[in-house]
Amino acid sequence: MLYVASHLSVVVVVCTQVVMLVLAWKLDAQSMGYFTLQEWLRGMGSLQCDSTERLRNSLDYLRSVLNDSTSFKLIYRYAFDFAREKDQRSLDLNTAKCMLGLLLGKTWPLFPVFNQFLEQSKYKVINKDQWCNVLEFSRTINLDLSNYDEDGAWPVLLDEFVEWYKERQMS
């Protein structure tokens, strides 16, 4: 669902679905919560959308972009910078959990457990390295974590998640 309200040079958009993140990526929007008029016009031009109906009809295409692993990775990386406060280098934990849920919640079976880990962890923010490695972890590590290498180059966050998860499995 798309909610658009225009006020001078800003178009306010409320993201209620992952397709809105893909749209923001296509528009090369710099800030979550609104699109500038320039971003909107440039993006709508590149999407060949000159009406609300054409935009509505392009939503299936925008959703399909998520099925391409290269595009998904670009959108995932874009989401970090898009969602963070511009004066911060990290993403606050609540925003990170929300964005991870939006991007990985339906496709990564371990996401609910990882989200639970984040909720009880000491972490208050997620940095870009951690963010990018969560995607890699979700794509490469088996659900039973059998191929997880403790001596690998994973961030401590993921080492702690694996340790926490394995302890829970034993109890």
C-alpha positions as CSV (number, residue, x, y, z in Angstrom):
1,M,0.0,0.0,0.0
2,L,1.4,3.4,-0.9
3,Y,0.5,6.6,1.0
4,V,1.7,9.7,-0.7
5,A,1.3,13.3,0.6
6,S,3.0,16.1,-1.3
7,H,4.1,19.3,0.4
8,L,6.2,21.7,-1.7
9,S,9.3,19.8,-2.7
10,V,8.9,16.8,-0.4
11,V,6.8,13.6,-1.0
12,V,6.1,11.8,2.3
13,V,5.9,8.1,2.0
14,V,5.0,5.7,4.7
15,C,6.7,2.3,4.2
16,T,4.4,-0.5,5.0
17,Q,5.8,-3.2,2.7
18,V,9.2,-4.2,1.4
19,V,8.2,-3.0,-2.1
20,M,8.4,0.5,-0.7
21,L,12.0,-0.1,0.1
22,V,12.6,-1.3,-3.4
23,L,10.9,1.8,-4.7
24,A,13.1,4.0,-2.5
25,W,16.1,2.2,-3.9
26,K,14.9,2.7,-7.4
27,L,14.4,6.4,-6.7
28,D,17.9,6.6,-5.0
29,A,16.2,8.2,-2.1
30,Q,18.6,9.5,0.6
31,S,16.4,9.6,3.6
32,M,13.8,7.3,5.1
33,G,10.4,8.9,5.6
34,Y,10.2,11.1,2.5
35,F,11.3,11.5,-1.1
36,T,12.4,14.9,-2.4
37,L,10.6,16.1,-5.5
38,Q,13.8,15.7,-7.5
39,E,14.2,12.0,-6.4
40,W,10.5,11.3,-7.1
41,L,10.5,12.9,-10.6
42,R,13.8,11.3,-11.6
43,G,12.8,7.9,-10.3
44,M,9.3,8.0,-11.8
45,G,10.9,8.9,-15.1
46,S,13.3,5.9,-15.0
47,L,10.4,3.6,-14.0
48,Q,8.3,5.2,-16.8
49,C,5.5,6.0,-14.4
50,D,3.6,9.2,-15.2
51,S,0.5,8.3,-13.2
52,T,-0.6,6.7,-10.0
53,E,-2.1,3.8,-12.1
54,R,1.3,3.2,-13.8
55,L,3.0,3.2,-10.4
56,R,0.5,0.8,-9.0
57,N,1.0,-1.4,-12.0
58,S,4.8,-1.4,-11.5
59,L,4.6,-2.7,-7.9
60,D,4.8,-6.4,-9.1
61,Y,7.9,-5.5,-11.1
62,L,9.4,-3.9,-8.0
63,R,8.6,-6.9,-5.9
64,S,10.2,-9.2,-8.5
65,V,13.5,-7.3,-8.3
66,L,13.9,-8.9,-4.8
67,N,14.1,-12.3,-6.5
68,D,17.4,-11.4,-8.2
69,S,20.2,-12.2,-5.7
70,T,22.5,-9.4,-7.0
71,S,19.7,-6.8,-6.8
72,F,18.6,-8.1,-3.4
73,K,22.1,-7.6,-2.1
74,L,22.2,-4.1,-3.4
75,I,18.9,-3.3,-1.8
76,Y,20.0,-4.9,1.4
77,R,23.1,-2.7,1.6
78,Y,21.1,0.3,0.5
79,A,18.7,-0.3,3.4
80,F,21.4,0.2,6.0
81,D,22.3,3.7,4.8
82,F,18.7,4.6,4.0
83,A,17.4,3.7,7.5
84,R,20.2,5.1,9.7
85,E,20.3,8.6,11.1
86,K,22.6,10.5,8.7
87,D,24.8,11.7,11.5
88,Q,25.4,8.1,12.8
89,R,27.6,5.4,11.4
90,S,25.5,2.6,12.9
91,L,21.8,1.6,12.8
92,D,20.0,1.7,16.2
93,L,19.0,-1.8,17.2
94,N,15.2,-1.3,16.9
95,T,15.5,0.1,13.4
96,A,17.9,-2.7,12.4
97,K,15.5,-5.4,13.7
98,C,12.6,-3.8,11.8
99,M,14.7,-3.6,8.6
100,L,16.0,-7.1,9.0
101,G,12.5,-8.4,9.5
102,L,11.4,-6.6,6.4
103,L,14.2,-8.0,4.3
104,L,14.9,-11.4,5.8
105,G,11.9,-12.2,7.9
106,K,10.0,-14.2,5.3
107,T,13.1,-15.8,3.6
108,W,15.5,-16.7,6.4
109,P,14.1,-19.5,8.7
110,L,16.5,-18.5,11.5
111,F,15.4,-14.9,11.5
112,P,12.9,-15.2,14.4
113,V,15.6,-16.8,16.6
114,F,18.2,-14.2,15.5
115,N,15.7,-11.5,16.3
116,Q,15.1,-13.0,19.7
117,F,18.9,-13.1,20.2
118,L,19.1,-9.4,19.3
119,E,16.3,-8.5,21.8
120,Q,18.1,-10.0,24.7
121,S,21.7,-9.0,23.6
122,K,23.9,-6.2,24.9
123,Y,23.9,-4.6,21.4
124,K,22.3,-1.2,21.1
125,V,23.4,-0.6,17.4
126,I,24.4,-2.6,14.4
127,N,27.4,-1.4,12.3
128,K,27.6,-1.8,8.5
129,D,30.0,-4.7,8.7
130,Q,27.7,-6.6,11.0
131,W,24.7,-5.7,8.8
132,C,26.4,-7.0,5.7
133,N,27.6,-10.2,7.4
134,V,24.1,-11.0,8.6
135,L,23.0,-11.3,5.0
136,E,26.0,-13.5,4.1
137,F,25.4,-15.6,7.2
138,S,21.7,-16.1,6.2
139,R,22.7,-17.2,2.7
140,T,25.6,-19.5,3.5
141,I,25.2,-21.0,6.9
142,N,23.1,-24.2,7.2
143,L,20.0,-24.0,9.5
144,D,21.6,-26.4,11.9
145,L,24.8,-24.2,11.8
146,S,26.8,-27.3,11.0
147,N,29.0,-25.4,8.5
148,Y,29.7,-22.4,10.8
149,D,33.4,-21.9,11.3
150,E,34.1,-20.4,14.7
151,D,37.6,-19.4,13.4
152,G,36.1,-17.7,10.3
153,A,36.0,-14.0,9.8
154,W,32.5,-13.5,11.1
155,P,31.8,-10.5,13.4
156,V,31.6,-11.2,17.1
157,L,27.9,-10.5,16.9
158,L,27.4,-13.7,14.8
159,D,29.9,-15.7,16.9
160,E,27.8,-14.8,20.0
161,F,24.5,-15.6,18.2
162,V,25.8,-19.1,17.2
163,E,27.0,-19.7,20.8
164,W,23.7,-18.5,22.2
165,Y,21.7,-20.6,19.7
166,K,23.7,-23.8,20.4
167,E,23.3,-23.3,24.2
168,R,19.5,-23.0,23.7
169,Q,19.4,-26.2,21.5
170,M,21.2,-28.2,24.3
171,S,18.7,-27.2,27.0
